[in-house]
Amino acid sequence: MARTITYMKAINEALEQEMSRDPTVVVFGEDNVGGHGAAGEMDAWGGVLGVTKGLYAKYPDRILDTPISESAFIGAAVGAACSGLRPVAELMFVDFMGVCFDQIFNQGAKLRYMFGGKAKVPMVIRTMWGAGIRAASQHSQSLYSIFTHVPGLKVAVPSTPYDAKGLLISAIRDDDPVIFFENKVLYTIEGEVPEESYTVPFGEANLVREGDDVSVVGVGRVVHMAQEAAERLAADGIECEIVDLRTTSPLDEDTIYETVEKTGRLVVVDEGNPRCGMAADIAALVAQNCFDDLQAPVQMVTAPHTPPPFTGSLEDLYVPSADKIAEAVRTTTGGKVGARA
Amino acid sequence: MTGGEATPPGLTKLAMPKWGLSMRQGKVTDWLVEEGEEVRQGEELFEVETEKIDGAVESPAAGVLRRRVAEVGAVVPVGGLVGVLTDPSVPDADVDTFIAEFQASFVPEEAEAEAETPTRTTEVGGRRLRYLERAPEAPAGDPVVLLHGFGGDLNNWLFTTEKLAEQRRVYALDLPGHGESVKDVGAGDVDAFAEMLGGFLDTVGARRAHLVGHSMGGAVALAYALAHPDRVASLTLIAGAGLGEEINPDYIDGFVAAERRRELKGVLELLFADPGLVHRQLVDDVLRYKRLDGVDAALRTVAAAMYPSGRQARVLTGELARLPMPLLAIWGEQDRVLPAAHADAARAHGRVEVLAGTGHSPHIEAANEVNHLVIGFLDELEGESR
C-alpha cells in the first residue's frame, strides 16, 4: 500500500527489505553501528545523517562499521561482491571517492570484463552529493558525470522517494557495480511510496510532465526546480515537457530523442560542472541524433566551472534554479510567449 | 472541503469532479454548451482532462447554464467551481453573489486530508483483499460489486463508483494478483477468482449482490453466478470474458511482457477506441503496479490459466440459459481485445447494448452512458421486486 514517506525513509526501507529478502546483503560504512550501546544513545547512529538507522538492531551481524579508510572498505566491498555477497557500502560524501578510484575504476568496474564474464561484482556504493547545505567545496560536489564516464559502472541519481526505493532495490539485485547518488537536500522531501518491495529499472527515464513546447532534461534535485519553472512558464502559455533521467548509466537515449522530436527545443539541467559533464554529453547526443528536429540551439543550465563556494549567498547562485531554467526555456523560444504562437 | 455549502435555491453548482482516489485537479478542455443555453439533466456540459484520463461531466440537474466560471484551459482543483446552472428565474445578481462568495471561501481539499485512504482491506481465507466501499445514508436494494479485468484494479471504476453509490452500496474489489490485494493468485483461473469473490461477499455480509464485471471480471462474475445463482441479484457484463474463444493475445501477452513505459503505452491503447485517452499518469500507475514484487509471477499464472495459447480457456456461453437472474451485456463496438460479436451470445438471455465509438473499456470511454445503462437496469429490476 502506498503512503507518504521521506526520501531518506524510502532508502532505509529498500535496505531493510532487501536485507530481509536476501541474507547475502551486507551493509558497511562509517558510523552505521557507532553510538550503539554508548551512554545516552538509544540506537546505533545509522550513518552520518541516520539513513541506516534501525537496521543494526535487526541485522547486527550484517551491518559493519568501518574505519575512516575509504580505500580499504570500498576495496573490501569489491572483494565481498566477487566472492558471493551483495555489499552495500556507504561512502558518506561523493567528494571522498577520490581515495578509492582504483578499487572502483580498475577493480569493480573491470573484473566482469577482464575475466570474460566469469566474475561479477554485485556491489552498491551509496553516497551523498550536491550543494545546498553550506558544507563547502569538499562536501558539495555533483560528481555523477565522472562515474558515468567509466564503462562497467551503473549510476543512479534518484529525485523522488518512489524512485529512491525502487532504484536502490534494483541496484542491490543488479550483478554489476552501482554508484547510488543520494541528494542530501532531498532527504527530507516526501512522496508516495508503496510498502511492498518493487523495482524501478535502470535506463528508463521518467516522463515527469508532458508538454509540447520545450523539453527540459535533468537528473536529481534539478528535476524539482524544473517542475517549479514549468508551473510558472505554463501560466505564460509555454508548456514544458520534463524528463528525469533517473540513471545516467545506462542512459535512456530514446526518451531524450523522443521528447526533442516532439518539442524541437531542449534545455539540459545539470548541477554538475559544465566541462565534460552530463549536460554537455546530452547536448552532443541531441545535436548528433536530432539535428533536423531542433528549432533552436540547445541550452545548458549547470553550475559554473568553479568549486562549490562556502558562502551561502554564493552557493545559492552556484546551483541551477527555477529562475535560471525558466530563463533558458524562454531563450529557446526566442522570447515568444507560447512557443508555437 | 469548504465553500458553497449553502447553495441558494434554484441554483446548481457545477464543480470539478473527483475521478479516482488520486485526482487533485482537472483541466477544462472544452465547453459543450453555451451560456444561456437550456440543458437537460444528464446532458454533457464540459470536458475535463486529468493527468490520468479524459472525461465529460454531466449536468446534475435541468436548468440554464448561466456562467462558465472556468474557461477552456483553466485548471480547477477538485470541488472547485467550473460553472453555474440555475432555474431561468434566478436573477443575474444572485448568480454573481453566489460565485463571489464561493470563490472567496473555497479551500481545495488538502493533500494531507486525503492521505487517509478510503480503501480498506479484508482477509479471505488468510489472503488480503483490498476494496473500496461507497454507500449513501440509506442504500437501496442489494449492494453492487464491481470486478475489474486482467491487470486492472478498483481504480478502473473511477467514473462508476460514485455514480452508482448515489443510491446503492457499492464495493469495488482488487482481485488477487491485482492492485493492492494479495499477490498469490492460487490456480489463477476463473474458479479461483470466483471463490475469492464468494469469500469477499461473506466477509462484508452480503447475502446477495448485483455483480458488474469488466472483461476477465465479467467471466469471474459469470462463473460465480452459475455456481451460486441464489446469491446474485443481477449480472452486468462489460466486454465480459467467457463468451467466446477469441481474445487479442497482443493485449494479454503485451501487458505481461511490457517492462517499459513506451511498450506499455501501446498495450494500454488497445483498451480504448481513442488511444489519445491514455495519459502519462495512467501508464505510470500501471507500471508501478507491474513493478511490485510478485506481480509478474501473478500475471503470468493468470494469463497461462485463463488465456493459454492466445484463446480463452473457459467459454460459458452454453450455460447462459441456466442463469435465473437478469443479464445486461455492454460492449464497445470497436473493442480490440474481445470482439463485440461475443455480445451476440447474450442476446437470447438478456439485454445487449453495443456502444458505437467505444473500445474495450466502455465504463471509462463512455462512462456516462454506461452509468445510465447500469443504473437503469438496476432500477428497473428492483422496481419490479419492490
Interface residues (C-beta under 8 A of the other chain):
Chain A: M1 R3 T4 Y162 G166 P194 E196 S197 Y198 T199 V200 P201 E204 L207 R209 E210 D254 T255
Chain B: A115 T117 T121 R130 E180 E259 R260 R261 R262 H279 R280 D284 R288 R291 L292 D293 G294
